[in-house]
Amino acid sequence: MPKRLFLVETTPVYSVRMPRLLIADDHPLFRLALAQTLRGVVPEAVVLEAGSLAELQEQLAQDADIDVILLDLHMPDSQGLMGLAALRAEHPGVMVAMISAHDDPHTIRRALAYGAIAFIPKRSDVEQLRKALRRVLAGESYLPADLAAQVNASPASVQDANNAARLASLTPQQFKVLVRVAEGQLNKQIADALGISLRTVKAHMTALFEKLDVRNRTQASGLLRSLQLADPARHVAQD
């Protein structure tokens, strides 16, 4: 007798990937408190932590599945909006929500211009945090209601808009070169640091000057350094 063939219908099983959130803040106690709050707000989320921009970038290099970064505006090695610009250039697929105790409307507007999807004050209560996270995880922008009108009323800077567009045009490698130019490194030092040839560095420099519409290294460095912000907390402490 010929074999009988049985067709067995099976129901496909789909695994739902849990959202991965990363808190980047240099205050361990705040990270701990926020991580506990996040796990209560989004129980299914994986919550990671970083105490510096360098540690954050290292985690991003190892974990390509991070969805949202909650980035402190004034981490010591982040230098204000420079850290935000670096993350947006090198990891454009990751959403970055700024989180800070300082809610100056002009600074918030600049952060949004340079690619932040949201601004979440550190004073936010659980309900506000839940609302913010739902919006961000849905790929939507968020500003707290009490700040939205002030931020929207703050005059937009043409220079910020132009600089943001120019920086966004850079490739991740070109942005890494720009950061090292701003640090004062020479082409040979940049080549050694990035593990690329001197010829490649020179090609990146040519592209940088063209895309940023600058004539020399000093102007390129100045554009990036314009994103530096003073930390109000540190100024208060010094006074």
FENWOBEL-V538573 format. One record per residue. N is the residue number from 1. NEAR is the number of other ideal C-beta (glycine too) atoms within 12 Angstrom. D_CENTER is the distance of its C-alpha to the mean C-alpha in Angstrom with 2 decimals. Layout:
BEGIN
n=N near=NEAR d_center=D_CENTER
n=N near=NEAR d_center=D_CENTER
END
This chain:
BEGIN
n=1 near=3 d_center=67.27
n=2 near=4 d_center=64.04
n=3 near=5 d_center=60.86
n=4 near=6 d_center=59.32
n=5 near=6 d_center=55.62
n=6 near=6 d_center=53.66
n=7 near=6 d_center=50.45
n=8 near=6 d_center=48.25
n=9 near=6 d_center=45.66
n=10 near=6 d_center=42.49
n=11 near=6 d_center=39.63
n=12 near=6 d_center=36.29
n=13 near=6 d_center=33.89
n=14 near=6 d_center=30.25
n=15 near=6 d_center=27.70
n=16 near=7 d_center=24.87
n=17 near=13 d_center=21.61
n=18 near=18 d_center=20.19
n=19 near=28 d_center=16.62
n=20 near=27 d_center=14.41
n=21 near=41 d_center=12.17
n=22 near=41 d_center=10.54
n=23 near=42 d_center=10.95
n=24 near=46 d_center=9.62
n=25 near=37 d_center=12.33
n=26 near=28 d_center=15.15
n=27 near=24 d_center=17.86
n=28 near=15 d_center=19.38
n=29 near=14 d_center=21.44
n=30 near=25 d_center=18.69
n=31 near=31 d_center=16.74
n=32 near=17 d_center=20.12
n=33 near=22 d_center=20.95
n=34 near=35 d_center=17.75
n=35 near=27 d_center=18.03
n=36 near=19 d_center=21.65
n=37 near=30 d_center=20.94
n=38 near=36 d_center=18.45
n=39 near=24 d_center=21.13
n=40 near=18 d_center=23.62
n=41 near=29 d_center=21.72
n=42 near=29 d_center=20.65
n=43 near=15 d_center=23.29
n=44 near=17 d_center=22.54
n=45 near=28 d_center=18.89
n=46 near=23 d_center=18.03
n=47 near=32 d_center=16.16
n=48 near=32 d_center=14.75
n=49 near=32 d_center=13.98
n=50 near=36 d_center=12.70
n=51 near=26 d_center=14.21
n=52 near=24 d_center=12.40
n=53 near=35 d_center=9.60
n=54 near=20 d_center=12.34
n=55 near=26 d_center=13.06
n=56 near=37 d_center=9.62
n=57 near=31 d_center=9.77
n=58 near=17 d_center=13.34
n=59 near=28 d_center=12.83
n=60 near=32 d_center=10.63
n=61 near=18 d_center=13.52
n=62 near=14 d_center=15.99
n=63 near=20 d_center=14.71
n=64 near=12 d_center=13.91
n=65 near=19 d_center=14.39
n=66 near=35 d_center=11.43
n=67 near=31 d_center=10.92
n=68 near=42 d_center=8.63
n=69 near=45 d_center=6.41
n=70 near=50 d_center=8.02
n=71 near=49 d_center=6.59
n=72 near=43 d_center=9.66
n=73 near=43 d_center=9.90
n=74 near=36 d_center=12.60
n=75 near=39 d_center=12.31
n=76 near=22 d_center=14.97
n=77 near=24 d_center=13.34
n=78 near=36 d_center=10.06
n=79 near=27 d_center=12.46
n=80 near=35 d_center=11.07
n=81 near=42 d_center=9.07
n=82 near=36 d_center=9.43
n=83 near=42 d_center=6.74
n=84 near=48 d_center=4.22
n=85 near=43 d_center=6.70
n=86 near=40 d_center=7.00
n=87 near=42 d_center=4.14
n=88 near=35 d_center=5.29
n=89 near=35 d_center=8.61
n=90 near=31 d_center=9.07
n=91 near=30 d_center=7.83
n=92 near=21 d_center=8.49
n=93 near=19 d_center=9.96
n=94 near=36 d_center=7.31
n=95 near=34 d_center=6.76
n=96 near=44 d_center=4.30
n=97 near=45 d_center=7.19
n=98 near=51 d_center=7.91
n=99 near=46 d_center=10.97
n=100 near=38 d_center=13.51
n=101 near=23 d_center=17.27
n=102 near=28 d_center=17.42
n=103 near=28 d_center=17.53
n=104 near=25 d_center=18.76
n=105 near=25 d_center=18.81
n=106 near=23 d_center=18.33
n=107 near=34 d_center=15.15
n=108 near=38 d_center=13.79
n=109 near=29 d_center=15.01
n=110 near=34 d_center=13.32
n=111 near=45 d_center=9.84
n=112 near=33 d_center=10.82
n=113 near=32 d_center=12.25
n=114 near=40 d_center=9.25
n=115 near=35 d_center=7.55
n=116 near=38 d_center=6.74
n=117 near=34 d_center=9.17
n=118 near=40 d_center=10.68
n=119 near=43 d_center=11.76
n=120 near=44 d_center=13.64
n=121 near=30 d_center=16.11
n=122 near=30 d_center=17.01
n=123 near=17 d_center=20.52
n=124 near=32 d_center=20.00
n=125 near=15 d_center=22.81
n=126 near=19 d_center=22.78
n=127 near=15 d_center=23.67
n=128 near=26 d_center=20.92
n=129 near=34 d_center=18.34
n=130 near=22 d_center=20.05
n=131 near=23 d_center=19.97
n=132 near=39 d_center=16.28
n=133 near=38 d_center=15.47
n=134 near=21 d_center=18.10
n=135 near=23 d_center=16.74
n=136 near=36 d_center=13.14
n=137 near=28 d_center=14.70
n=138 near=17 d_center=16.97
n=139 near=17 d_center=14.32
n=140 near=17 d_center=15.36
n=141 near=25 d_center=13.97
n=142 near=35 d_center=15.04
n=143 near=33 d_center=16.44
n=144 near=31 d_center=19.19
n=145 near=16 d_center=22.58
n=146 near=15 d_center=23.66
n=147 near=32 d_center=20.88
n=148 near=20 d_center=20.65
n=149 near=13 d_center=23.87
n=150 near=20 d_center=23.04
n=151 near=31 d_center=19.66
n=152 near=17 d_center=21.42
n=153 near=13 d_center=24.28
n=154 near=23 d_center=22.30
n=155 near=16 d_center=23.13
n=156 near=19 d_center=20.57
n=157 near=20 d_center=20.35
n=158 near=11 d_center=21.60
n=159 near=18 d_center=20.30
n=160 near=27 d_center=16.67
n=161 near=18 d_center=17.19
n=162 near=21 d_center=18.84
n=163 near=33 d_center=16.45
n=164 near=32 d_center=13.42
n=165 near=21 d_center=15.69
n=166 near=31 d_center=16.82
n=167 near=40 d_center=13.55
n=168 near=24 d_center=12.67
n=169 near=22 d_center=16.09
n=170 near=34 d_center=15.46
n=171 near=20 d_center=15.45
n=172 near=26 d_center=13.15
n=173 near=25 d_center=16.27
n=174 near=35 d_center=17.00
n=175 near=35 d_center=13.73
n=176 near=30 d_center=14.59
n=177 near=41 d_center=17.99
n=178 near=43 d_center=16.92
n=179 near=38 d_center=15.17
n=180 near=31 d_center=18.47
n=181 near=35 d_center=20.52
n=182 near=31 d_center=19.01
n=183 near=21 d_center=19.96
n=184 near=16 d_center=23.46
n=185 near=22 d_center=23.90
n=186 near=18 d_center=26.69
n=187 near=26 d_center=26.63
n=188 near=16 d_center=28.46
n=189 near=17 d_center=26.05
n=190 near=32 d_center=23.06
n=191 near=24 d_center=25.11
n=192 near=15 d_center=25.91
n=193 near=19 d_center=22.40
n=194 near=25 d_center=21.01
n=195 near=12 d_center=24.29
n=196 near=23 d_center=25.18
n=197 near=15 d_center=28.32
n=198 near=19 d_center=29.03
n=199 near=13 d_center=29.90
n=200 near=21 d_center=26.49
n=201 near=31 d_center=24.84
n=202 near=19 d_center=27.28
n=203 near=21 d_center=26.50
n=204 near=33 d_center=22.75
n=205 near=32 d_center=23.82
n=206 near=19 d_center=26.07
n=207 near=23 d_center=23.41
n=208 near=39 d_center=21.01
n=209 near=26 d_center=23.82
n=210 near=17 d_center=24.65
n=211 near=26 d_center=21.27
n=212 near=36 d_center=20.36
n=213 near=17 d_center=23.99
n=214 near=27 d_center=24.74
n=215 near=15 d_center=27.87
n=216 near=15 d_center=27.04
n=217 near=27 d_center=24.70
n=218 near=16 d_center=25.05
n=219 near=21 d_center=23.85
n=220 near=36 d_center=20.86
n=221 near=26 d_center=19.96
n=222 near=20 d_center=20.60
n=223 near=36 d_center=18.23
n=224 near=40 d_center=15.25
n=225 near=24 d_center=16.76
n=226 near=28 d_center=17.07
n=227 near=36 d_center=13.47
n=228 near=24 d_center=14.61
n=229 near=32 d_center=15.37
n=230 near=17 d_center=18.14
n=231 near=25 d_center=17.78
n=232 near=19 d_center=20.52
n=233 near=21 d_center=21.35
n=234 near=16 d_center=22.20
n=235 near=12 d_center=24.30
n=236 near=11 d_center=26.17
n=237 near=8 d_center=26.83
n=238 near=9 d_center=28.25
n=239 near=7 d_center=30.40
END
